[in-house]
Amino acid sequence: MQLIQLRNQKDLTEYARMFLMENYGLELTHEIKVNGRLTSSYGSVTYTHDYTDVLSINIAKRLMEYGHQGVILDTLKHELIH
C-alpha cells in the first residue's frame, strides 16, 4: 500500500485531479485552497451566488498542520463529491 503525503495546496490539487479522473472520469475545474479561516469544520465548498457552480474547495489549515493523512484524504474526497 502506497502512503500518500498531502502537505500543501499543490499536493491537494494533484491528488484531487487524479482522484476525480480515476473514479469519475472528470477533470478538476475549480481551485483547492488551504484556508486558515475554517475553525469549526475540516472543509467546505464555495459556490457561485446562484449555486450553479463550484468556485473553490477549502481545506482547513489546522487540519493540514495537525491532522492525520487519512482524515485529510477523507475530507478532500468528501468535498470533491459535492
C-alpha atoms as one frame of an Amber mdcrd trajectory, in Angstrom:
protein
   0.000   0.000   0.000   1.414   3.363  -1.067   1.430   6.087   1.574   0.091
   9.392   0.243   1.511  12.564   1.766  -0.648  15.663   1.464   1.417  18.527
   2.841   0.237  21.607   0.954  -2.177  23.085  -1.564  -0.195  21.698  -4.510
  -0.369  18.142  -3.101  -4.128  18.502  -2.514  -4.688  19.712  -6.073  -2.610
  16.928  -7.633  -4.421  14.269  -5.618  -7.832  15.806  -6.407  -7.094  15.736
 -10.164  -6.068  12.088 -10.006  -8.990  11.071  -7.779 -11.641  12.718  -9.959
 -10.227  11.349 -13.211  -9.701   7.778 -11.960 -13.032   7.481 -10.156 -15.430
   9.671 -12.120 -13.733  10.500 -15.435 -13.929  14.202 -14.531 -11.358  16.967
 -14.684 -10.794  19.284 -11.742 -12.267  22.637 -12.743 -12.039  24.612  -9.522
  -9.386  25.671  -7.055  -8.364  23.749  -3.937  -7.420  26.143  -1.119  -5.899
  25.698   2.322  -7.979  28.099   4.402  -6.893  29.417   7.795 -10.339  30.870
   8.448 -12.042  27.471   8.769 -12.213  26.825  12.503 -15.334  24.738  13.067
 -15.068  22.369  10.091 -12.384  20.430   8.259 -13.523  21.502   4.807 -16.072
  23.457   2.809 -17.207  24.193  -0.728 -17.721  27.742  -2.006 -20.425  28.090
  -4.677 -21.341  30.852  -7.103 -24.040  33.273  -5.959 -26.751  31.279  -7.744
 -25.348  27.901  -6.563 -24.920  26.625 -10.116 -21.151  26.082  -9.965 -18.335
  25.469  -7.501 -15.793  28.253  -7.075 -13.390  26.520  -4.698 -12.882  23.715
  -2.226 -11.441  24.783   1.107  -9.486  22.550   3.466  -8.792  23.818   6.993
  -5.217  24.920   7.604  -5.281  23.366  11.080  -6.237  20.018   9.519  -3.256
  20.267   7.169  -0.959  21.128  10.078  -2.173  18.646  12.692  -4.474  16.149
  11.008  -3.840  12.510  10.190  -3.269  11.886   6.481  -6.293   9.576   6.355
  -8.559  12.305   7.717  -7.154  14.835   5.226  -7.813  12.396   2.359 -11.334
  11.617   3.555 -12.128  15.319   3.941 -10.820  16.166   0.476 -12.769  13.308
  -1.118 -15.927  14.354   0.756 -15.656  17.927  -0.520 -14.828  16.783  -4.077
 -18.052  14.817  -4.449 -20.281  17.820  -3.636
